[in-house]
């Protein structure tokens, strides 16, 4: 049965801003998972036609502006244009931080937390602009943070992550728990693609969806 949206019912818009695990990257086969196996599309199917999900995933994207060579990977640098092009939105899901945790960048949990909080503060600044209010007026969007999931730092992903990186990931989770102000999703024991060690398998994508849907 096709669900029909009643007249006068406002469609809700969700912007999901993330990295390769949102994009659905299979590093081993160097390709993207089929749409049906990506957690954002599972969420769209679950929520139904009253919701419009904008899936903005980019492989390599970091929460902070920390890549001096490939500037397009800097999450803050790209956010303004993408956010403004999607407005108005009711929810913003930030699914970043995994790349920031890598050995290459060596960011601390507090560094990453501050970068993640920047997105909310940036949207507050946009809302303070009277021109924006006139053009795109709606309630301030609800922010949801999908925190970095587990990675195989002992085997498949040892060139990118080590024990210290896992320790910072756990510290980041604790910061969110202690804060108790933000809505967040903690990801542990997510199944990874064999031989990859970083990206979620089709089962892993399903596991992420199951955790995120609890928020709704």
Secondary structure, DSSP 8 states (H G I E B T S, - for coil): ------TT---EEEEEEE-HHHHTEETTTTEE--GGGSHHHHHHHHH-TTEEEEEEE-TT-BSSS--SS-GGGBHHHHHHHHHHHH-S-SEEEEE--TTTTSTTT---HHHHHHHHHHHHHHHHHHHT-HHHHHHH-----EEEEE------TTTTTTTT--HHHHHHHHHHHHHHHHH--SEEE---S--B-TTTSSSB-HHHHHHHHHHHGGG-
